[in-house]
Amino acid sequence: MTPPLALAASALTVLLPDADEAREWAERELSDPAYQAAEPTPIDRLARAVVDFFGDLLNNSANGDWGPPALIVLALIVVAGIVIGILIWGRPRAIARAQPPARALFDDDDGRSAEELRRDAAAAAARGDWDAAIVLRFRAFARGLTERGLVDPPPGATVHTFARAAAAALPSLSVGLDEAASIFDDVRYLRRPGTEQRYRAVADLDADAVRTRPAPAALAGTS
């Protein structure tokens, strides 16, 4: 009877590509412009090293330099290394770049992050453009909640629809949410002039949201 270890080694050898095929896969993948658009991360370099390692390993196995038990042990070590690398450095850049862009917020296709919107709102406030400062800071608040996975507004959601969803995730801010949503509506859609006081109300809401932990139900919905 064939030993189980030998059977496992034989199955693993069938599933893995040979050396030339492994290198061809790696070269084809790494020739993608997405990989050339940025410097490789440690996990990118690890992935390339793994492909080269398997190519060399299969060459050695074919030449009789490595036995089936050693092949299995080394393969397990490499898999463990990949898992550890992902835990330490995260996913490769190509996977991260594949994530969908940020959704539009309140009829405006704006892909800026929450931090970028906060900086732009502060700049508008510094020059006394309270209308722009209010709109940008409320968008920063909304983007921050979507980035944290606490609110997932459908396309075309109104500011008050978003505010109700945000109140469910952060109940302690519900009163300020109603006020801030009305301020945004007044400035953005009703063209009423913004003021420093109204901007501060929106900015305070955003700052409070950053510091506030979500309700348990909201956390359960994101898991």
Rosetta blueprint (number, residue, H / E / L):
1 M L
2 T L
3 P L
4 P H
5 L H
6 A H
7 L H
8 A H
9 A H
10 S H
11 A H
12 L H
13 T H
14 V H
15 L H
16 L L
17 P L
18 D L
19 A H
20 D H
21 E H
22 A H
23 R H
24 E H
25 W H
26 A H
27 E H
28 R H
29 E H
30 L H
31 S L
32 D L
33 P H
34 A H
35 Y H
36 Q H
37 A L
38 A L
39 E L
40 P L
41 T L
42 P H
43 I H
44 D H
45 R H
46 L H
47 A H
48 R H
49 A H
50 V H
51 V H
52 D H
53 F H
54 F H
55 G H
56 D H
57 L H
58 L H
59 N H
60 N H
61 S H
62 A H
63 N L
64 G L
65 D L
66 W L
67 G L
68 P H
69 P H
70 A H
71 L H
72 I H
73 V H
74 L H
75 A H
76 L H
77 I H
78 V H
79 V H
80 A H
81 G H
82 I H
83 V H
84 I H
85 G H
86 I H
87 L H
88 I H
89 W H
90 G L
91 R L
92 P L
93 R H
94 A H
95 I H
96 A H
97 R H
98 A L
99 Q L
100 P L
101 P L
102 A L
103 R L
104 A L
105 L L
106 F L
107 D L
108 D L
109 D L
110 D L
111 G L
112 R L
113 S L
114 A H
115 E H
116 E H
117 L H
118 R H
119 R H
120 D H
121 A H
122 A H
123 A H
124 A H
125 A H
126 A H
127 R L
128 G L
129 D L
130 W H
131 D H
132 A H
133 A H
134 I H
135 V H
136 L H
137 R H
138 F H
139 R H
140 A H
141 F H
142 A H
143 R H
144 G H
145 L H
146 T H
147 E H
148 R L
149 G L
150 L L
151 V L
152 D L
153 P L
154 P L
155 P L
156 G L
157 A L
158 T L
159 V H
160 H H
161 T H
162 F H
163 A H
164 R H
165 A H
166 A H
167 A H
168 A H
169 A H
170 L L
171 P H
172 S H
173 L H
174 S H
175 V H
176 G H
177 L H
178 D H
179 E H
180 A H
181 A H
182 S H
183 I H
184 F H
185 D H
186 D H
187 V H
188 R H
189 Y L
190 L L
191 R L
192 R L
193 P L
194 G L
195 T L
196 E H
197 Q H
198 R H
199 Y H
200 R H
201 A H
202 V H
203 A H
204 D H
205 L H
206 D H
207 A H
208 D H
209 A H
210 V H
211 R H
212 T L
213 R L
214 P L
215 A L
216 P H
217 A H
218 A H
219 L H
220 A H
221 G H
222 T H
223 S L
